[in-house]
Amino acid sequence: MKTIITILTILLAAMFIVSCNENSVVGADDVSVLEDATFEITEYLFTSTELIVKGTVSNDGDATFYPPWYIEAEFYADSTFTTKFGGTRTTKNYSLAPGENTLWQLTYSSSLIIESDYPDFRIKNLRAYMEE
């Protein structure tokens, strides 16, 4: 019985530590924004359960983006940017040297909306960053 309690305590502590990673908050200000990242949005898609945006990002600076680095954005109902659904991010686990570009995709879903009701959704505050 003591072993089971010990294992449960360790598991709960590990779950708490993982869930308290404040850097995973979209829009956090305690990150290093990669100012030389230039974005192009190539496609907005939606399904009955997801809002999807795709594009490319270029490293237009003189320094390499080293992994892990992240791309994030906030999702809105439409181009008026008055109804915010939330945000999401993706992790890039490879370097991006100066002059290189890569593809990216962000996917958002929520139990609070029917995603297909928002075919004109848009994103805002798209950025690349590294955690400090």
WORACOR-V450170 format. One record per residue. N is the residue number from 1. RES is the residue in three letters. SS is DSSP state (H for helix, E for strand, C for the rest). OMEGA is omega in radians with two decimals (* if undefined). Layout:
BEGIN
n;res;ss;omega
N;RES;SS;OMEGA
N;RES;SS;OMEGA
END
This chain:
BEGIN
n;res;ss;omega
1;MET;C;3.13
2;LYS;H;3.12
3;THR;H;3.13
4;ILE;H;3.12
5;ILE;H;3.11
6;THR;H;3.13
7;ILE;H;3.11
8;LEU;H;3.11
9;THR;H;3.12
10;ILE;H;3.13
11;LEU;H;3.12
12;LEU;H;3.11
13;ALA;H;3.12
14;ALA;H;3.12
15;MET;H;3.12
16;PHE;H;-3.14
17;ILE;H;3.14
18;VAL;H;-3.09
19;SER;H;-3.11
20;CYS;C;3.12
21;ASN;C;-3.06
22;GLU;H;-3.12
23;ASN;H;3.13
24;SER;H;3.12
25;VAL;C;3.12
26;VAL;C;3.14
27;GLY;C;3.14
28;ALA;C;-3.12
29;ASP;C;-3.14
30;ASP;C;3.13
31;VAL;E;3.07
32;SER;E;-3.12
33;VAL;E;3.10
34;LEU;C;-3.02
35;GLU;C;-3.10
36;ASP;C;3.08
37;ALA;E;3.11
38;THR;E;-3.05
39;PHE;E;2.93
40;GLU;E;3.06
41;ILE;E;-3.09
42;THR;E;-3.05
43;GLU;E;2.95
44;TYR;E;3.13
45;LEU;E;3.03
46;PHE;E;3.02
47;THR;C;3.10
48;SER;C;-3.09
49;THR;C;-3.07
50;GLU;C;2.91
51;LEU;E;-3.02
52;ILE;E;3.03
53;VAL;E;-3.11
54;LYS;E;3.09
55;GLY;E;3.07
56;THR;E;3.02
57;VAL;E;3.13
58;SER;E;3.02
59;ASN;E;-3.09
60;ASP;C;-3.13
61;GLY;C;-3.13
62;ASP;C;-3.09
63;ALA;C;3.12
64;THR;C;2.97
65;PHE;E;-3.11
66;TYR;C;-3.12
67;PRO;C;-0.15
68;PRO;C;3.00
69;TRP;E;-2.92
70;TYR;E;2.99
71;ILE;E;-3.13
72;GLU;E;3.07
73;ALA;E;3.04
74;GLU;E;-3.09
75;PHE;E;-3.12
76;TYR;E;-3.11
77;ALA;C;-3.10
78;ASP;C;-3.04
79;SER;C;3.04
80;THR;C;3.11
81;PHE;C;3.11
82;THR;C;3.12
83;THR;C;-3.13
84;LYS;E;3.08
85;PHE;E;-3.08
86;GLY;E;-3.12
87;GLY;E;3.10
88;THR;E;3.12
89;ARG;E;3.03
90;THR;E;-3.12
91;THR;E;3.03
92;LYS;E;-3.07
93;ASN;C;3.09
94;TYR;C;3.14
95;SER;C;3.02
96;LEU;E;-3.08
97;ALA;C;3.06
98;PRO;C;-3.14
99;GLY;C;3.13
100;GLU;C;3.00
101;ASN;E;3.14
102;THR;E;3.09
103;LEU;E;3.04
104;TRP;E;3.08
105;GLN;E;3.03
106;LEU;E;-3.12
107;THR;E;3.13
108;TYR;E;3.02
109;SER;C;-3.12
110;SER;C;3.07
111;SER;C;-3.11
112;LEU;C;-3.11
113;ILE;C;2.94
114;ILE;C;-2.97
115;GLU;H;-3.12
116;SER;H;3.05
117;ASP;H;-3.06
118;TYR;C;-3.13
119;PRO;C;-3.13
120;ASP;C;3.14
121;PHE;C;3.09
122;ARG;E;3.08
123;ILE;E;-3.14
124;LYS;E;3.11
125;ASN;E;3.06
126;LEU;E;-3.13
127;ARG;E;3.01
128;ALA;E;-3.13
129;TYR;E;3.01
130;MET;E;3.09
131;GLU;E;-3.12
132;GLU;C;*
END
